[in-house]
Amino acid sequence: MTSDRPSGGESGRSKFLRESLDVITNFWQLLVFLAPAAGICAALLLRHLRQISIALAWAIAVASSLSGLVVLAGKKDQVLEWLLAWVEHTREQLVKLGRALLAFVLTAAAVAGAGWAVTEAIGVLGGSCSPPLDLRVLTAPENLTALQRAAAEYTAAHSARCRPVRIAVAPSGSVLNVASGLQNGWYSEPGAGENGRGALQPDVLIPASSGEADRLLAAPHPGVRLKNEGSVGSSPLAVGISSSASGDLDNVLPGQDRPRLAELLDAAHRSGVQRIFRASPDVSEIGALASVDLYAGGALGDPRTTERALGDAALPLSDSAALLCALRHRPASDERVAVIAPEQVLADYGNGRALGTACPAPGGGGPKLTVHQVSDAHTFDYPFIHVSWDGQSSTRRSRQVDDFRRWLGHDRLQGEAFRDTDGRPGIADSTDGRLYLGAVPRMPVRPYRRDQINDTLTRFAQARPPLHIAMALDVSGSMSGGRPQPGSRFTYAVQVARAAAQTAIHDGRDTVELDVFSRVQKQSPFRATGPPAGPGRIGSALDGLTLQGSDIPLYDAIGDAAARVAAYPDATVVVLTDGGSEAADPRARAAALRKALKTRPIIVLTGTDTCAGTTAIKALGSAVRCVDAGSREPSDVVTSVFDPTTQP
C-alpha cells in the first residue's frame, strides 16, 4: 500500500519547513528595512540621549545598507540582464543615428559640390565676374608705399578667376585733416560740396599711433562708426644722422648705444650737424608725434626755440617721406644733417627703396644716413581702425575689412622694415623687394597717449609762425582739357586748392586768399581766416566756380597774386594753371617780373605741360618754383608745393 506525497516529490514536512523559513526570512528582511525608520523615531524620542541615538542610527543605517547589498547580490543575474539589454538597445540606436548623419553629410557635400561646379561652369562659359568690392585705406604718407604693396599681395593671394576685392591706399594727411574729414563726411570730388559723400570715404584708417586712434574715437562723428581693431605693426622713433659725422659722434658719445634724444641731438650738433629735419605737424601726423618727444624732453629747448632750430621757413609743410625724398634728390655730398623719423622710413631711404609716389625705387643720392635709436622715444604702433559709414555698411564689406585685418596681423609688414606689435624685427632674407631689419635688438613698444598729442598740438600752435597764402586759380576755357588721369585740369586744380586751404588754416592768425583769372573773369579775391569757418568758406567759394573766358598772360596772374600778399614777407603764392599763354610772355616781361617779385611764387601745372617744357616758366628761372602735378594725388601735390626742402 502506498502513501500520498506532495507534488514534486517534496514531503509535507519539508514544504512546511521551507515555507516557515521563507516567512522568517521575509519577516527579517522587513524588520531590517523598517529598522532605520524605527531608529530615527527612537532618536527623536530620546533627544536627551543624543549621542546614543546618533550611534544607534548609524549602526542601523549601515545594517540596512548591507542588507540591501545582500538582496541586490541575490538578484545580480536579473540586474545584469537588464543592464546588458539597455546597453544593446542604446548601441543599436547610436548605430542608426550615425548612419543617418553620415548619409546627410554625404548628401550635403554632393549637393554643395555640384552647385559649386555648376556655378564655376556658368562663370567660365559666361566669361564674366561680379564686380569686386572697392575698399579704401587711408594711412600716413610715410606708410603709403608699404601698404600699397601689402594690399597688392593680399588681393593677389585672394584672387582665383574672379577678384573679390580691390583695395586703394591713399595718404591721410595731418591729424587735423583726418578729424575734419570724418566730421564732414569726407569730400567725394571737387564741386561736390563740403558735405558731399562718395569714393573718398575710407573703409579703413591706419594712423601712426593708438593715441591718435583714441582721439578720433573720443570725438563725435555723425553718420560714421569707428572701431579700433588693434595694432598691425610698430616702428620706433629714430634719428638718421649723416654718416660723415659718425666718427665725431662716436667721440662725443663713447659707448652709448641708445642715448636719450636730447643727448643725441646735442652730440650731433657738436659733431658738425647744422640742419635738423622733422615732418611738420601742420600736415603730418608723424611730425606731430615726433614733436611730443622733442617738446617733452626739451631736446632743442622750449617749443618756440625748437621750431626755430628745425628751420625758419614760412610754411614747412611736409612729411618724413617727402623730406627724405628731397634729400635723395640732392647729389651725394658730405653734408651733415639729421632727420627725425620712424625707423622704417629711414630704413627705406638707406636701402634705396621707394619713398611715396614722388620717389620710386631704386633711389640714390643725397647724404648717407646712419640710424640711431634713442632710449626715451615713443613708438608708432599703427592701429587698424574699421570705419563704417551710414548707408554704406554691408555684411560683405565688413567681412572683407575683417579678413584684410587678419591677414595684416600675421606680421605681413615685417617685410616692409616694420617691427611686429611687440617691437621684434623681422629676420627673414630680404628678397623680392622685401626689407627685413634683421638681427637688431628688440625695442620696447611705448605708444603715444592721447593727452600727449593734444598737449603737443596746442604748444605747436602757439610756437609756429602765422601762415599767409594767396592762391590764384586759372578758370580759362583751356582748363577743361584732359590730364594724365581722368578728370579735367580744372576739377583737379579745385581739389588741390581745397586740400591746401584745409592744410593751411588752423587759427585766426592764418590767412588764405583765393583769386581766379581768365580773359573775361575778374573779381575781387576771396579771403578767409581761421577755423572752423575758414576752410569751409574757401570750399564753398570753390564750389561756385565755373570756367569762363580765355587765357591771360601767366605773368599777369603771378604778379597780381604776389602783390596781394606783399605786406607779408613770408607769404606763399600758389598759381594753379595749365600753363597760360606763352605768346603774351616775352622775355622782357619775365625780367621785369623777376625784379618786381618780393616772394618766390609756386606754379602748379595741372595739365599736360611740364615745368621743363614751358617757355614762360623757364624764362622766370629761379624766381619761381614749378611743380608738375602729373598723375599724383592732390594731397601729395600739396606736400610738394609747401615742402621747403624740395626747393632747389
Number of C-alpha atoms within 10 A of each C-alpha: 2 4 4 6 10 11 8 6 7 11 13 12 10 11 12 12 12 12 12 12 12 12 12 12 12 12 12 12 16 11 13 20 18 13 17 21 14 15 19 18 13 15 20 13 12 13 12 10 12 13 12 12 20 15 12 17 21 14 14 21 19 13 16 19 15 13 15 15 12 12 12 13 12 11 11 12 11 11 13 11 10 11 12 11 12 11 11 11 11 12 12 11 11 12 11 11 12 12 10 11 12 11 12 12 11 11 12 12 12 12 12 12 12 12 12 12 12 12 12 13 12 12 15 12 9 9 9 11 12 9 11 12 13 14 18 17 26 24 23 24 30 24 25 22 21 24 22 17 15 21 20 14 12 19 16 13 10 12 11 9 12 13 16 16 19 16 19 14 24 23 21 24 27 26 25 17 19 18 16 16 19 23 16 17 21 22 21 16 17 20 19 14 19 21 14 17 16 14 13 17 22 24 22 23 26 26 28 29 26 24 23 25 23 15 17 19 15 11 11 12 17 12 13 16 15 19 14 18 13 17 23 24 26 31 27 24 26 24 25 25 25 23 19 20 22 16 10 15 21 15 11 17 16 8 9 11 12 14 17 16 25 18 15 22 20 16 19 26 17 14 19 16 20 14 15 19 20 25 28 26 26 26 29 27 30 28 23 23 29 27 26 23 20 23 20 14 17 15 18 19 16 15 22 16 12 19 22 15 15 17 14 13 15 17 22 22 26 29 29 27 28 25 24 25 25 22 21 21 16 14 11 13 12 13 17 22 23 25 22 25 28 27 25 25 25 26 21 21 26 19 13 16 22 20 29 21 17 15 20 13 16 11 18 20 15 20 24 22 22 17 20 18 19 19 14 15 21 23 25 28 29 26 24 27 26 20 20 20 18 10 8 11 13 11 8 10 17 15 11 16 22 14 13 18 19 14 15 20 17 12 18 20 23 28 23 26 25 31 29 23 22 15 20 22 24 23 15 14 12 15 9 7 10 16 23 21 22 15 11 10 10 12 17 14 20 16 19 22 18 17 13 16 22 15 13 22 20 10 17 21 15 13 16 19 18 19 22 22 26 25 25 24 25 30 30 24 16 22 25 16 14 15 20 14 13 9 12 17 26 29 17 23 26 23 20 23 26 24 21 24 25 23 21 24 25 21 16 14 12 18 22 26 20 21 22 23 26 22 14 13 15 13 9 8 14 16 16 19 23 16 15 13 12 22 25 19 18 22 23 15 17 22 16 9 14 12 17 18 15 18 23 20 19 24 23 15 21 23 16 15 26 26 15 16 21 15 10 13 11 20 23 24 27 25 27 28 26 30 26 24 15 16 11 15 19 14 14 9 16 19 14 12 17 19 10 12 16 18 19 18 22 20 25 27 23 28 27 16 17 19 18 10 10 14 17 23 23 16 18 18 13 13 20 20 19 22 19 20 29 17 14 13 16 20 22 23 21 24 24 24 25 22 21 19 18 20 13 9
